[in-house]
Amino acid sequence: MNGVIEGVYEPVQHHWFHCEQQVDCKDSWFPFSREDSSRLEEAHKHGETRGEEEMVVATEGRRFDVRLKERRRYAVYWEQPPSEVRRCSWFHKGDKDISYTPYPEHTSLVLEEAYMISVTLNDWTRKLEFPTGETVVLHSRMLMTQQQTIPSRYWISFPSDSEQSRPRTVKRGLEGISIEIPEGEPYQVDHLVFMVHGIGPACDIQLRGVVQCVNDFRDASLSLLSSHFKQSQDGAHMGRVEFLPVNWHRVLHGDATGVDEDIQRITLPSISRLRQFSNGTVLDLFFYNSPTYCQTIIDTVASEINRLHHVFLQRHPQFTGAVSLTGHSLGSLILFDLLTNQEIHNTDEKISSVSSPSEATSINFESFEETLRNFGLGKFFQMLTKEQMDLESLALCSETDLKDLGIPLGPRKKIMCLLKRWREVQEQPMLLSDAPSTSPVDYKYFDIGIGQVSIVYPQLAFQPQAFFALGSPIGMFLTVRGLKRIDPKYSLPTCKSFYNIFHPFDPVAFRIEPMVVSPGVDLPPMLIPHHKGRKRMHLELKDSLMRVSSDLLLSISTLRGVWQTLTTLPVNTLPPVASVGTTSALPPQESEGILRIPCCCF
């Protein structure tokens, strides 16, 4: 072709990315695993041949669904805004950017077509201008840049050395962007863990939510599987551990309860940031000690755990593993009270939650409006009466019917709990009529001596294998409730394993075993070994200081002995005692010096 050397063009390998918003409100793009990207690419090619039919692909351990036609990624287990998904092949990055950003798919198609022409014809220095103002220059196979075109009216706003005026690096494919692509999670799940957060919406010092923190737990678990159980994992003899977050703070502080508006009306305007922080975090402890809001928290946690468990079994029908519960801070106390009031299913065993004396007095089911108000649902009274509903007709409604009425998720769950309690009262009227009158804020003490607020505790749909309390104030709350000792024979009705895990520098964590063992018995807590075979940094520092101190004392003791040996003369070297008529062979000054040295102590 007129002396032009033709090159060899190889099609680019596409990889799928999804966008996530970080704490600083900036969008970051993360690659799907190789396994997920392969499934997305296969479904994409298959969907092109099938026309307009929507294709849904489960990704990231089946926790997300990607709708290929919408190019959107939806969370399955928790509420989260859908995120954008791209089929990526071209990327760009500025000097101050940490990672590469993928181009939109239509832009990548234009760049790929221009690249193919340049390679085939060996015709480089090709400029591509886009309507958004970017200009991409293809200098060679290895050098491609993007220049942002700045209109003349903005020249003063953007100096010549600004980030907008500098060219951006452009890369084709994954080979040049130095990004780590995960292989993918094992499909088999051997264990399921539900994690309940503590006070406030933020769960760590980075102000991240419970979903992001649980993601870190899951990533650490997968990393340990790869580093410690690689052989078993490769042989398909071991699956993974799935961690799912349980969020109750959103429901408690949502519009259904209206508690935030009530607190805001009585909050002083001074030190607003500190008061805002305390209202969103510390007040959760007081809410949990209130029967009204404690019922909301317990119902939300129990219903959310049961819902997540049901959805998980639907997406993993072959799951035969065990289920455990984990709670951090106040979340551990919530789970402890919930597990304490679980019932062992037995036809001869009466339902203790229905026979609770406080239930008959704290709830008046005779008035429909009063019942809704007691559950924080007073704002829906007019809506329900407009539909000519009372308690009996409301009991015939399903959750789908309530959703069709426009009732949000939180109030729907509370209405379903209300109806459950109403049915239980109707089934045992005689038992409730004989119940003594008590104050609704009273505390009840069970035979095993664990006291909690008098509310109705829902039942879980499964029996957990283990309960892990992380940084837990359970011991402190039990002491405040007036409990001094726990019967050593006591165990959680449906959960036989309980682990209280804490960091020694955690100010919220308390021990529990001193309340179980006999008085006078001091059992030190067991140290959990580090997964890398060493101790934590503060323990390593403590051991090092103790070792240095011991070595220093030993060296001082050795030096003291050497010094005393050198300064103490043997007896046969001393001058003989002067006899009568004889004098010392040494001058008086030297004799006094020799006798004075051994009296010095180091």
C-alpha positions as CSV (number, residue, x, y, z in Angstrom):
1,M,0.0,0.0,0.0
2,N,2.3,2.7,-1.4
3,G,5.2,1.6,0.7
4,V,3.3,1.7,4.0
5,I,4.2,-1.2,6.3
6,E,1.1,-2.9,7.5
7,G,1.1,-3.9,11.2
8,V,-0.6,-6.8,12.9
9,Y,-3.7,-5.8,14.9
10,E,-4.9,-7.9,17.8
11,P,-8.3,-7.3,19.3
12,V,-8.3,-5.8,22.8
13,Q,-9.4,-8.0,25.8
14,H,-12.3,-6.4,27.6
15,H,-12.8,-6.5,31.4
16,W,-15.8,-5.5,33.4
17,F,-15.6,-2.8,36.1
18,H,-18.1,-1.4,38.6
19,C,-18.2,2.1,40.2
20,E,-18.3,2.7,43.9
21,Q,-18.6,6.0,45.8
22,Q,-16.0,6.4,48.6
23,V,-16.3,8.2,51.9
24,D,-15.0,11.4,50.3
25,C,-17.9,11.2,47.8
26,K,-15.5,10.4,44.9
27,D,-16.3,7.7,42.4
28,S,-13.7,4.9,42.1
29,W,-13.8,2.0,39.6
30,F,-13.0,-1.5,40.7
31,P,-12.6,-4.5,38.5
32,F,-14.8,-7.6,38.8
33,S,-12.9,-10.8,39.5
34,R,-11.7,-12.8,36.5
35,E,-14.5,-15.3,37.0
36,D,-17.2,-12.7,37.3
37,S,-15.9,-10.8,34.3
38,S,-15.8,-13.9,32.2
39,R,-19.4,-14.7,33.0
40,L,-20.4,-11.1,32.3
41,E,-18.6,-11.2,28.9
42,E,-20.2,-14.5,28.0
43,A,-23.7,-13.2,28.9
44,H,-23.0,-10.0,27.0
45,K,-22.1,-11.8,23.8
46,H,-25.0,-14.2,24.3
47,G,-27.4,-11.3,24.9
48,E,-26.3,-9.6,21.7
49,T,-27.6,-12.6,19.7
50,R,-30.9,-12.7,21.7
51,G,-31.9,-9.1,21.2
52,E,-33.6,-7.0,23.8
53,E,-34.1,-9.6,26.5
54,E,-32.6,-8.6,29.9
55,M,-29.7,-10.6,31.2
56,V,-29.1,-10.8,35.0
57,V,-25.7,-12.2,36.2
58,A,-25.0,-12.9,39.8
59,T,-21.5,-11.6,40.9
60,E,-19.3,-11.3,43.9
61,G,-20.3,-14.4,45.7
62,R,-24.0,-13.9,44.5
63,R,-24.3,-10.8,46.7
64,F,-24.9,-8.5,43.7
65,D,-26.9,-8.9,40.5
66,V,-25.7,-7.1,37.3
67,R,-28.4,-6.2,34.8
68,L,-26.5,-6.1,31.5
69,K,-29.1,-4.1,29.6
70,E,-29.2,-1.4,32.2
71,R,-25.4,-1.6,33.0
72,R,-26.3,-1.4,36.6
73,R,-25.2,-3.5,39.7
74,Y,-27.8,-4.1,42.4
75,A,-27.2,-5.3,46.0
76,V,-29.2,-8.3,47.0
77,Y,-29.0,-8.4,50.8
78,W,-28.9,-4.7,51.8
79,E,-30.3,-1.4,50.5
80,Q,-27.7,0.4,48.3
81,P,-28.1,2.7,45.3
82,P,-27.4,0.8,42.1
83,S,-23.9,1.5,40.7
84,E,-22.7,1.8,37.1
85,V,-21.1,-1.1,35.3
86,R,-18.8,-0.8,32.3
87,R,-17.3,-3.2,29.7
88,C,-13.9,-1.6,29.7
89,S,-10.9,-1.7,27.4
90,W,-9.4,1.9,27.4
91,F,-8.3,3.8,30.5
92,H,-6.9,7.2,31.4
93,K,-5.1,8.7,34.5
94,G,-3.8,12.1,35.5
95,D,-0.6,12.9,37.3
96,K,-2.3,13.1,40.7
97,D,-4.7,10.2,40.3
98,I,-4.0,7.0,42.1
99,S,-5.7,4.6,39.7
100,Y,-6.8,4.5,36.1
101,T,-10.4,5.4,35.1
102,P,-12.1,3.5,32.3
103,Y,-13.6,5.4,29.4
104,P,-17.3,5.1,28.6
105,E,-18.0,2.2,26.3
106,H,-18.9,4.3,23.3
107,T,-15.6,6.3,23.7
108,S,-13.7,3.0,23.9
109,L,-15.2,1.8,20.7
110,V,-14.1,5.0,18.9
111,L,-10.6,4.7,20.4
112,E,-10.3,1.1,19.4
113,E,-11.3,1.7,15.9
114,A,-8.8,4.5,15.5
115,Y,-6.1,2.3,17.1
116,M,-6.9,-0.5,14.6
117,I,-6.5,1.9,11.7
118,S,-3.2,3.3,13.0
119,V,-1.8,-0.2,13.6
120,T,-2.9,-1.5,10.3
121,L,-1.7,1.5,8.2
122,N,1.2,2.3,10.6
123,D,-0.2,5.9,10.5
124,W,0.2,7.4,14.0
125,T,0.0,10.9,15.4
126,R,-3.8,10.6,15.0
127,K,-6.0,13.1,16.9
128,L,-9.5,12.2,18.1
129,E,-11.7,15.0,19.4
130,F,-14.7,14.2,21.5
131,P,-17.8,16.4,22.1
132,T,-17.0,16.5,25.9
133,G,-13.8,18.5,25.1
134,E,-11.2,15.8,25.3
135,T,-8.6,15.3,22.6
136,V,-6.8,11.9,22.5
137,V,-3.6,11.7,20.5
138,L,-2.3,8.3,19.4
139,H,1.5,8.8,19.2
140,S,2.5,5.1,19.0
141,R,1.5,1.7,20.3
142,M,3.0,2.6,23.7
143,L,2.4,6.4,23.9
144,M,-1.1,7.8,23.9
145,T,-2.3,10.9,25.7
146,Q,-5.4,12.9,26.4
147,Q,-5.5,16.7,26.4
148,Q,-8.4,18.6,27.9
149,T,-9.6,21.4,25.7
150,I,-10.2,24.5,27.8
151,P,-12.5,27.2,26.4
152,S,-10.9,30.7,26.1
153,R,-13.3,32.1,28.7
154,Y,-11.8,29.7,31.3
155,W,-8.1,30.4,30.6
156,I,-7.7,32.7,33.6
157,S,-9.3,30.0,35.9
158,F,-6.9,27.3,34.7
159,P,-3.2,28.2,34.8
160,S,-0.8,26.5,32.5
161,D,0.5,24.2,35.2
162,S,-2.9,23.2,36.5
163,E,-4.1,19.6,36.5
164,Q,-6.7,20.3,33.8
165,S,-4.0,21.6,31.4
166,R,-1.6,18.7,31.8
167,P,-2.0,15.7,29.5
168,R,-3.4,12.5,30.9
169,T,-1.9,9.1,30.2
170,V,-4.0,6.8,28.1
171,K,-3.7,3.0,28.2
172,R,-5.2,0.2,26.1
173,G,-6.2,-3.0,27.9
174,L,-5.3,-4.2,31.4
175,E,-1.6,-4.9,30.6
176,G,-0.5,-1.3,31.1
177,I,-2.5,-0.1,34.1
178,S,-0.9,-2.4,36.7
179,I,-4.1,-3.3,38.5
180,E,-4.6,-6.5,40.6
181,I,-7.5,-8.6,39.3
182,P,-8.9,-11.0,41.9
183,E,-9.5,-14.6,40.8
184,G,-12.9,-14.9,42.3
185,E,-14.6,-16.3,45.4
186,P,-15.3,-20.0,45.8
187,Y,-18.9,-20.8,45.0
188,Q,-19.2,-23.3,48.0
189,V,-20.1,-21.7,51.3
190,D,-19.3,-23.7,54.4
191,H,-20.3,-21.2,57.1
192,L,-22.6,-18.1,57.3
193,V,-22.0,-15.3,59.8
194,F,-24.4,-12.4,60.5
195,M,-22.7,-9.3,61.8
196,V,-24.6,-6.7,63.9
197,H,-23.1,-3.2,64.3
198,G,-22.9,-1.1,67.5
199,I,-23.8,2.5,68.3
200,G,-24.0,5.0,65.5
201,P,-24.0,4.7,61.7
202,A,-20.2,4.6,61.4
203,C,-18.3,1.5,62.4
204,D,-14.7,2.5,62.3
205,I,-12.4,5.5,62.5
206,Q,-12.7,6.0,58.8
207,L,-16.4,6.7,59.3
208,R,-17.4,3.8,57.1
209,G,-20.7,1.9,57.4
210,V,-21.3,-1.6,58.4
211,V,-21.4,-2.9,54.8
212,Q,-17.8,-1.6,54.1
213,C,-16.5,-3.0,57.4
214,V,-18.1,-6.4,56.8
215,N,-16.5,-6.4,53.4
216,D,-13.1,-6.1,55.1
217,F,-14.0,-9.1,57.2
218,R,-14.9,-11.1,54.2
219,D,-11.7,-10.1,52.3
220,A,-9.6,-11.0,55.4
221,S,-11.3,-14.4,55.5
222,L,-10.6,-15.1,51.8
223,S,-7.0,-14.0,52.3
224,L,-6.6,-16.5,55.1
225,L,-8.1,-19.3,53.1
226,S,-5.6,-18.6,50.3
227,S,-2.6,-18.3,52.6
228,H,-3.3,-21.1,55.2
229,F,-5.6,-23.5,53.4
230,K,-4.5,-23.3,49.8
231,Q,-4.3,-27.0,49.2
232,S,-7.7,-27.8,50.6
233,Q,-9.2,-24.9,48.7
234,D,-7.7,-26.0,45.4
235,G,-9.0,-29.5,46.0
236,A,-12.5,-28.2,46.5
237,H,-12.5,-29.7,50.0
238,M,-13.1,-26.4,51.7
239,G,-15.5,-23.6,50.9
240,R,-15.6,-20.0,52.2
241,V,-17.2,-18.1,55.0
242,E,-19.9,-15.6,54.0
243,F,-20.4,-12.5,56.2
244,L,-23.6,-10.5,55.9
245,P,-24.2,-7.1,57.7
246,V,-27.3,-6.5,59.8
247,N,-28.2,-2.8,60.0
248,W,-30.7,-1.6,62.7
249,H,-29.6,2.1,63.1
250,R,-31.3,3.2,59.9
251,V,-34.7,1.9,61.0
252,L,-34.4,3.3,64.5
253,H,-33.5,6.8,63.2
254,G,-35.8,6.7,60.2
255,D,-39.0,8.5,59.5
256,A,-41.1,5.8,61.0
257,T,-40.0,6.4,64.6
258,G,-39.5,10.2,64.3
259,V,-37.0,10.0,67.1
260,D,-34.5,12.2,65.4
261,E,-37.0,15.1,65.0
262,D,-38.0,14.7,68.7
263,I,-34.4,14.8,69.9
264,Q,-33.6,17.8,67.6
265,R,-36.3,19.9,69.1
266,I,-34.9,19.6,72.6
267,T,-31.2,19.8,71.6
268,L,-29.3,23.0,72.6
269,P,-27.8,25.0,69.8
270,S,-24.4,25.3,71.4
271,I,-21.5,23.0,70.5
272,S,-23.7,21.7,67.6
273,R,-21.2,19.3,66.1
274,L,-20.5,17.5,69.4
275,R,-24.3,17.4,70.2
276,Q,-25.0,16.0,66.7
277,F,-22.3,13.3,67.2
278,S,-23.7,12.3,70.6
279,N,-27.3,12.3,69.3
280,G,-26.4,9.9,66.6
281,T,-24.2,7.6,68.6
282,V,-24.3,7.7,72.4
283,L,-28.0,8.1,72.6
284,D,-28.4,4.6,71.1
285,L,-27.5,3.2,74.5
286,F,-30.4,5.1,76.1
287,F,-32.7,4.1,73.3
288,Y,-31.9,0.4,73.9
289,N,-32.9,0.8,77.6
290,S,-36.3,2.3,76.6
291,P,-39.0,-0.4,76.2
292,T,-40.5,1.4,73.2
293,Y,-37.3,1.8,71.2
294,C,-35.7,-1.4,72.5
295,Q,-38.7,-3.3,70.9
296,T,-38.0,-1.5,67.6
297,I,-34.3,-2.4,67.7
298,I,-34.9,-6.1,68.7
299,D,-37.6,-6.5,66.1
300,T,-35.4,-4.9,63.4
301,V,-32.4,-7.1,64.2
302,A,-34.4,-10.4,64.4
303,S,-36.5,-9.7,61.3
304,E,-33.4,-8.6,59.3
305,I,-31.5,-11.7,60.3
306,N,-34.4,-13.9,59.3
307,R,-34.8,-12.1,56.0
308,L,-31.1,-12.3,55.2
309,H,-31.1,-16.0,56.1
310,H,-34.1,-16.7,53.8
311,V,-32.6,-14.8,50.9
312,F,-29.3,-16.6,51.4
313,L,-30.9,-20.0,51.3
314,Q,-32.7,-19.0,48.1
315,R,-29.5,-18.0,46.4
316,H,-27.5,-21.0,47.8
317,P,-29.9,-23.9,47.8
318,Q,-27.1,-26.4,48.4
319,F,-26.0,-24.8,51.6
320,T,-25.7,-27.3,54.5
321,G,-23.3,-25.4,56.7
322,A,-23.7,-23.8,60.1
323,V,-24.8,-20.2,61.0
324,S,-23.1,-18.0,63.5
325,L,-23.9,-14.5,64.9
326,T,-21.4,-11.7,65.6
327,G,-22.0,-8.5,67.4
328,H,-19.8,-5.5,68.0
329,S,-20.3,-3.2,71.0
330,L,-24.0,-2.6,71.6
331,G,-24.7,-5.1,68.8
332,S,-23.3,-7.9,71.0
333,L,-25.7,-6.9,73.8
334,I,-28.6,-6.9,71.4
335,L,-27.7,-10.5,70.2
336,F,-27.1,-11.6,73.8
337,D,-30.6,-10.5,75.0
338,L,-32.1,-12.0,71.8
339,L,-30.4,-15.3,72.2
340,T,-31.2,-15.4,75.9
341,N,-34.9,-15.3,75.1
342,Q,-34.9,-17.9,72.3
343,E,-37.1,-20.9,72.8
344,I,-36.3,-24.6,72.2
345,H,-39.1,-25.7,69.9
346,N,-41.1,-28.3,71.9
347,T,-44.8,-28.9,71.7
348,D,-45.1,-29.5,75.4
349,E,-43.3,-26.2,76.2
350,K,-45.4,-23.1,76.6
351,I,-44.4,-19.9,74.9
352,S,-42.8,-17.7,77.5
353,S,-43.0,-14.5,75.3
354,V,-46.8,-14.7,75.3
355,S,-47.0,-15.3,79.0
356,S,-44.9,-12.2,79.8
357,P,-46.8,-10.0,82.3
358,S,-45.7,-6.8,80.8
359,E,-47.2,-7.5,77.4
360,A,-50.7,-7.4,78.6
361,T,-50.3,-4.1,80.3
362,S,-47.9,-2.3,77.9
363,I,-50.1,-2.8,74.8
364,N,-53.8,-2.0,74.6
365,F,-55.2,-3.8,71.6
366,E,-58.8,-2.5,72.2
367,S,-58.1,0.9,70.4
368,F,-56.7,0.6,66.9
369,E,-55.3,4.2,67.0
370,E,-53.7,3.6,70.4
371,T,-52.1,0.4,69.2
372,L,-50.6,2.0,66.2
373,R,-49.3,4.9,68.3
374,N,-47.7,2.5,70.8
375,F,-45.7,1.0,67.9
376,G,-44.7,4.4,66.5
377,L,-47.1,4.0,63.6
378,G,-49.6,6.7,64.4
379,K,-48.9,8.6,61.2
380,F,-50.4,5.6,59.2
381,F,-53.7,5.6,61.1
382,Q,-55.5,7.9,58.6
383,M,-54.2,5.9,55.7
384,L,-55.5,2.6,57.1
385,T,-58.8,4.0,58.2
386,K,-59.3,5.5,54.8
387,E,-59.0,1.9,53.5
388,Q,-61.7,0.9,56.2
389,M,-59.2,-1.2,58.1
390,D,-59.2,-2.3,61.8
391,L,-57.0,-4.8,63.6
392,E,-58.9,-7.8,62.3
393,S,-58.9,-6.7,58.7
394,L,-55.2,-5.6,59.0
395,A,-54.4,-9.1,60.3
396,L,-55.6,-10.5,56.9
397,C,-53.1,-8.4,55.0
398,S,-49.8,-9.7,53.8
399,E,-46.6,-7.7,53.6
400,T,-47.1,-7.3,49.8
401,D,-50.5,-5.7,50.5
402,L,-48.9,-3.2,52.9
403,K,-46.2,-2.5,50.3
404,D,-49.0,-1.8,47.7
405,L,-50.4,0.8,50.1
406,G,-47.1,2.7,50.0
407,I,-45.9,1.8,53.5
408,P,-42.1,1.8,53.7
409,L,-40.0,-1.2,54.7
410,G,-39.4,-0.3,58.3
411,P,-43.1,0.4,59.2
412,R,-44.1,-2.7,57.3
413,K,-41.9,-4.9,59.5
414,K,-43.3,-3.2,62.6
415,I,-46.9,-3.8,61.5
416,M,-46.1,-7.5,60.9
417,C,-44.6,-7.7,64.4
418,L,-47.7,-5.9,65.8
419,L,-50.0,-8.4,64.1
420,K,-48.0,-11.4,65.4
421,R,-48.3,-10.1,69.0
422,W,-52.0,-9.4,68.5
423,R,-52.6,-13.0,67.3
424,E,-50.6,-14.4,70.3
425,V,-52.8,-12.4,72.7
426,Q,-55.9,-13.6,71.0
427,E,-54.8,-17.2,71.3
428,Q,-54.2,-17.0,75.0
429,P,-56.7,-14.6,76.6
430,M,-56.9,-16.4,79.9
431,L,-53.2,-16.4,80.5
432,L,-53.0,-12.6,79.9
433,S,-56.1,-11.8,82.0
434,D,-54.4,-13.4,85.0
435,A,-51.2,-11.4,84.6
436,P,-50.4,-9.0,87.4
437,S,-50.3,-5.3,86.7
438,T,-46.7,-4.0,86.3
439,S,-45.0,-0.9,85.1
440,P,-44.1,-0.9,81.4
441,V,-40.6,0.2,82.2
442,D,-40.1,-2.6,84.8
443,Y,-37.3,-5.1,84.4
444,K,-37.9,-8.8,84.7
445,Y,-35.5,-11.4,86.1
446,F,-35.6,-14.9,84.8
447,D,-34.7,-18.0,86.8
448,I,-31.2,-17.9,85.3
449,G,-30.7,-14.4,86.6
450,I,-30.3,-12.5,83.3
451,G,-32.3,-9.2,83.4
452,Q,-33.4,-7.2,80.4
453,V,-36.1,-4.7,79.4
454,S,-39.6,-6.3,79.4
455,I,-40.4,-6.6,75.7
456,V,-41.4,-9.4,73.4
457,Y,-38.4,-11.1,71.9
458,P,-38.9,-12.5,68.4
459,Q,-37.6,-16.0,67.5
460,L,-34.9,-16.7,64.9
461,A,-35.6,-19.1,62.1
462,F,-32.4,-21.1,62.9
463,Q,-30.3,-22.2,65.8
464,P,-26.8,-20.5,65.6
465,Q,-23.8,-22.6,66.2
466,A,-21.7,-19.8,67.9
467,F,-22.0,-16.3,69.1
468,F,-19.0,-14.0,68.9
469,A,-19.1,-10.8,71.0
470,L,-16.5,-8.2,69.8
471,G,-15.6,-5.4,72.1
472,S,-18.7,-6.2,74.1
473,P,-20.2,-4.3,77.1
474,I,-22.3,-7.3,78.1
475,G,-20.6,-7.7,81.4
476,M,-21.1,-4.1,82.3
477,F,-24.8,-4.1,81.4
478,L,-25.4,-7.2,83.4
479,T,-23.8,-5.6,86.4
480,V,-25.8,-2.4,86.0
481,R,-29.0,-4.6,85.8
482,G,-28.1,-5.9,89.3
483,L,-26.7,-9.2,88.3
484,K,-23.6,-10.2,90.3
485,R,-23.0,-13.8,89.1
486,I,-24.1,-16.1,86.3
487,D,-24.9,-19.7,87.0
488,P,-22.1,-21.8,85.6
489,K,-24.7,-24.3,84.4
490,Y,-26.5,-21.6,82.3
491,S,-26.2,-21.7,78.5
492,L,-28.0,-19.8,75.7
493,P,-31.0,-21.9,74.8
494,T,-30.3,-22.4,71.1
495,C,-26.6,-21.4,70.9
496,K,-24.0,-23.6,72.7
497,S,-20.8,-21.6,72.0
498,F,-20.1,-18.1,73.2
499,Y,-16.9,-16.2,72.6
500,N,-16.1,-12.8,74.2
501,I,-13.3,-11.3,72.2
502,F,-11.8,-7.9,73.1
503,H,-8.7,-5.7,72.7
504,P,-7.1,-4.8,76.0
505,F,-7.1,-1.1,75.0
506,D,-10.9,-1.0,74.1
507,P,-12.6,1.2,76.6
508,V,-16.0,-0.3,75.9
509,A,-15.0,-3.9,76.3
510,F,-15.6,-5.8,79.5
511,R,-15.0,-9.4,80.7
512,I,-17.7,-11.9,81.4
513,E,-16.0,-15.0,82.8
514,P,-15.3,-13.4,86.3
515,M,-19.1,-13.4,86.7
516,V,-19.2,-17.2,86.0
517,V,-16.3,-18.6,87.8
518,S,-16.2,-19.0,91.6
519,P,-15.1,-15.9,93.6
520,G,-11.4,-15.8,94.3
521,V,-10.6,-17.7,91.0
522,D,-8.6,-15.4,88.7
523,L,-8.4,-16.8,85.2
524,P,-6.5,-14.7,82.7
525,P,-8.0,-14.2,79.3
526,M,-6.7,-16.4,76.5
527,L,-4.5,-14.8,74.0
528,I,-5.5,-15.3,70.4
529,P,-2.5,-16.0,68.2
530,H,-1.8,-13.8,65.2
531,H,-2.5,-15.4,61.9
532,K,1.1,-14.7,60.8
533,G,2.5,-16.6,63.8
534,R,3.5,-13.6,65.9
535,K,1.8,-11.4,68.5
536,R,0.2,-8.1,68.2
537,M,2.4,-5.0,68.1
538,H,1.6,-3.9,71.7
539,L,2.3,-7.4,73.0
540,E,5.5,-7.6,71.0
541,L,6.6,-4.2,72.5
542,K,5.7,-5.3,76.0
543,D,7.7,-8.6,75.7
544,S,10.6,-6.7,74.2
545,L,10.7,-4.1,77.0
546,M,10.4,-6.9,79.6
547,R,13.3,-8.8,77.9
548,V,15.5,-5.7,77.7
549,S,14.7,-4.9,81.4
550,S,15.6,-8.4,82.4
551,D,18.8,-8.4,80.4
552,L,19.7,-5.0,81.8
553,L,19.2,-6.2,85.4
554,L,21.3,-9.2,84.7
555,S,24.1,-7.1,83.2
556,I,24.0,-4.7,86.2
557,S,24.2,-7.7,88.6
558,T,27.2,-9.1,86.7
559,L,29.0,-5.8,86.7
560,R,28.3,-5.4,90.4
561,G,29.9,-8.7,91.1
562,V,33.0,-7.9,88.9
563,W,33.4,-4.5,90.6
564,Q,33.2,-6.0,94.0
565,T,35.8,-8.7,93.0
566,L,38.2,-6.1,91.7
567,T,37.9,-3.7,94.6
568,T,38.0,-6.3,97.4
569,L,41.5,-7.6,98.2
570,P,42.1,-11.1,99.5
571,V,43.0,-11.4,103.2
572,N,46.6,-12.6,102.6
573,T,47.4,-9.4,100.7
574,L,46.7,-7.2,103.6
575,P,49.6,-6.1,105.7
576,P,50.3,-8.1,108.9
577,V,49.0,-6.7,112.2
578,A,51.7,-4.6,113.7
579,S,53.2,-6.2,116.8
580,V,54.4,-4.3,119.8
581,G,57.4,-2.2,118.9
582,T,56.9,-2.5,115.2
583,T,55.2,-0.1,112.7
584,S,53.3,-0.6,109.5
585,A,55.4,-1.0,106.4
586,L,53.1,1.4,104.5
587,P,52.6,5.1,104.9
588,P,49.4,6.2,106.8
589,Q,47.8,7.7,103.7
590,E,48.1,4.5,101.6
591,S,46.8,2.4,104.5
592,E,43.7,4.5,104.9
593,G,43.0,4.4,101.2
594,I,43.2,0.6,101.1
595,L,40.9,0.1,104.0
596,R,38.4,2.7,102.8
597,I,37.6,1.3,99.3
598,P,35.8,-1.9,100.2
599,C,33.2,0.1,102.1
600,C,31.8,1.6,98.9
601,C,28.6,0.1,97.4
602,F,27.6,0.2,93.8
